[in-house]
Amino acid sequence: MTRLDQRIQKCVVCGTEKKVIDIMSTSSFGPMDLDTRPPMMARSTLINQIQYCENCHYSNNNISSKIRGFNKVMLASKEYLDIVNKDINKTAKAFILSGQLKSNVYDYKDAGFQYLKAAWVFDDVFDYKNAKDARKKSLEYFNLYLKDNYDQNLSIMCVDIYRRISDFKNAISLANNILSKGVKEFLEKILNFQIELCNNKDIECHTVGEIE
């Protein structure tokens, strides 16, 4: 089961107070997706993993905490305000806004995860176009991070993200590149499964429970 706790949180940017719900504990039932999206019930807590200030539009996992390198000017940029004004799912929007702020301070890995979580939210409300767009942005930021950092697990996640946006060529190329470096047996099975899915032009959601 999931235990939640409600409290008042103050925005670190403008001081506005709002009620937020913290996740005290949660449970998962079933295998996670190949891109690490958790199963229910943990997946239902995504809405509690991001906080958004309706007054100044600051968005972070915790609005009482300032993103390192953050400047209030970022909230007034056209690019940021264009996202604020988009008519999209509110939780996904909050993740995207947070991702934009993280990217502005060059925290590309965290920015990528914020966009990926936005994609998960879009998936659950059947907004597949915006889910695809969010995955593309997550890849953009993950690749910026991976350019200077070797992260095998993140690279394996990126294989799935490429596949989900129908970029089978890059998915297969990345999977083969990771395999050439040597991986543990279960990860090797995941990558070979991904290659098989790509060869079948399969863009659907799959879980680690399907790995034989």
C-alpha positions in Angstrom: 0.0 0.0 0.0 1.0 3.7 -0.3 1.2 6.0 2.7 1.0 9.7 2.1 1.3 12.7 4.4 -0.1 16.2 3.8 1.7 19.4 4.8 2.3 23.0 3.9 5.2 23.8 1.7 6.6 27.3 0.9 7.9 28.2 -2.5 11.6 29.1 -2.2 11.2 31.6 -5.1 8.1 33.6 -4.2 7.2 32.5 -0.7 3.7 31.2 -1.7 2.4 28.5 0.5 0.5 25.4 -0.8 -0.6 22.0 0.5 1.6 19.2 -0.8 1.4 15.5 -0.3 4.6 13.6 0.5 5.1 9.9 -0.2 6.0 8.2 3.1 6.0 4.6 1.6 4.7 2.7 -1.4 4.6 -0.8 -2.9 5.0 -2.2 -6.4 3.1 -5.1 -7.9 4.6 -6.6 -11.0 7.7 -6.0 -13.1 8.9 -2.5 -14.2 8.9 -1.4 -17.8 12.1 -1.6 -19.9 12.7 2.1 -19.4 12.3 1.6 -15.6 8.8 3.0 -15.2 7.5 1.4 -12.0 4.4 -0.7 -11.9 1.4 0.2 -9.8 1.0 1.2 -7.0 4.3 3.0 -7.2 3.5 4.5 -10.6 0.4 6.2 -9.1 2.7 8.3 -6.9 4.2 10.2 -9.9 1.8 13.0 -9.2 3.4 13.4 -5.7 7.0 13.4 -7.1 6.8 16.9 -8.5 5.7 20.2 -7.0 4.6 23.3 -9.0 4.0 26.9 -7.7 1.0 28.4 -9.5 2.0 31.9 -8.5 5.5 32.1 -9.9 5.6 28.9 -12.0 8.6 27.4 -10.3 8.7 23.7 -10.6 10.9 21.2 -8.7 10.6 17.9 -6.9 10.4 20.1 -3.8 9.5 23.7 -4.3 11.0 24.7 -0.9 14.4 23.7 -2.4 16.2 25.9 -5.0 17.8 24.2 -8.0 21.5 24.8 -7.8 22.4 27.6 -10.3 18.8 28.7 -10.6 18.0 32.3 -11.4 14.5 33.8 -11.3 15.1 35.2 -14.8 14.6 31.6 -16.1 10.9 31.7 -15.1 10.3 34.7 -17.4 11.9 33.3 -20.6 9.6 32.8 -23.6 10.5 29.1 -23.9 9.5 28.5 -20.3 6.3 30.6 -20.4 5.3 28.8 -23.6 5.3 25.5 -21.7 3.4 27.2 -18.8 0.7 28.2 -21.2 0.4 24.8 -22.9 -2.9 23.0 -22.5 -1.5 19.6 -21.4 -1.7 17.4 -18.4 -0.7 19.4 -15.3 1.5 16.8 -13.7 3.4 16.2 -17.0 3.7 19.9 -17.4 5.3 20.3 -14.0 7.9 17.6 -14.8 8.6 19.3 -18.1 9.0 22.7 -16.5 11.4 21.2 -13.9 13.3 19.5 -16.7 13.7 22.9 -18.4 15.1 24.5 -15.3 17.5 21.6 -14.8 18.7 21.8 -18.4 19.3 25.6 -17.9 21.8 24.8 -15.2 23.4 21.9 -17.2 22.0 19.1 -15.0 21.2 17.1 -18.1 20.8 13.7 -16.5 18.1 15.0 -14.1 16.5 17.0 -16.9 16.3 13.8 -18.9 14.6 12.0 -16.1 12.1 14.8 -15.6 11.1 14.6 -19.3 10.9 10.8 -19.1 8.6 11.0 -16.1 6.4 13.4 -18.1 6.3 10.8 -20.9 5.1 8.2 -18.4 2.3 10.5 -17.2 1.3 11.2 -20.8 1.2 7.5 -21.5 -1.2 6.9 -18.6 -3.6 9.5 -19.9 -3.3 8.1 -23.5 -1.6 11.3 -24.8 0.8 9.5 -27.0 1.9 12.4 -29.2 3.1 14.4 -26.2 4.6 11.2 -24.7 6.7 10.8 -27.8 7.8 14.5 -27.8 8.7 14.2 -24.1 10.8 11.0 -24.8 12.6 12.9 -27.6 13.5 15.6 -25.2 14.6 13.1 -22.5 16.9 11.5 -25.1 18.3 14.9 -26.0 19.4 15.6 -22.4 20.5 12.0 -21.7 22.8 12.1 -24.7 24.3 15.4 -23.6 25.0 13.8 -20.2 26.3 10.6 -21.8 28.7 12.5 -24.0 30.9 13.1 -21.0 29.9 10.3 -18.7 29.8 6.5 -19.2 26.6 5.1 -17.6 25.7 1.6 -18.8 22.3 1.5 -17.1 21.2 4.8 -18.5 22.4 3.8 -22.0 20.3 0.7 -21.8 17.3 2.8 -20.9 18.0 5.0 -23.9 17.8 1.9 -26.2 14.2 1.6 -25.0 13.4 5.3 -25.4 14.8 5.2 -29.0 12.6 2.2 -29.8 9.5 3.8 -28.3 9.9 6.8 -30.6 10.3 4.5 -33.6 14.1 5.3 -34.0 14.9 1.7 -34.5 18.2 2.3 -36.2 19.7 4.2 -33.3 18.2 1.8 -30.8 19.9 -1.2 -32.5 23.1 0.6 -33.0 23.2 1.7 -29.3 22.3 -1.8 -28.1 25.0 -3.4 -30.2 27.5 -0.8 -28.9 26.7 -1.7 -25.3 26.9 -5.4 -26.0 30.3 -5.0 -27.5 31.6 -3.6 -24.2 30.3 -6.6 -22.2 27.3 -6.7 -19.9 25.8 -9.0 -17.3 23.7 -11.9 -18.6 20.3 -10.4 -17.7 21.2 -7.1 -19.3 22.4 -8.9 -22.4 19.0 -10.6 -22.6 17.3 -7.2 -22.3 19.4 -5.8 -25.1 18.8 -8.8 -27.4 15.1 -8.5 -26.7 15.2 -4.9 -27.6 16.9 -5.7 -30.9 14.3 -8.3 -31.6 11.5 -5.7 -30.9 13.2 -3.2 -33.2 13.4 -5.7 -36.0 9.7 -6.2 -35.6 9.1 -2.4 -35.6 7.5 -2.8 -32.1 7.1 0.5 -30.3 4.8 -0.8 -27.5 5.5 -0.8 -23.8 7.3 -3.9 -22.6 8.4 -5.0 -19.2 11.4 -6.8 -17.7 9.0 -9.6 -16.9 9.0 -10.6 -20.5 12.7 -11.4 -20.5 13.3 -15.2 -20.7 
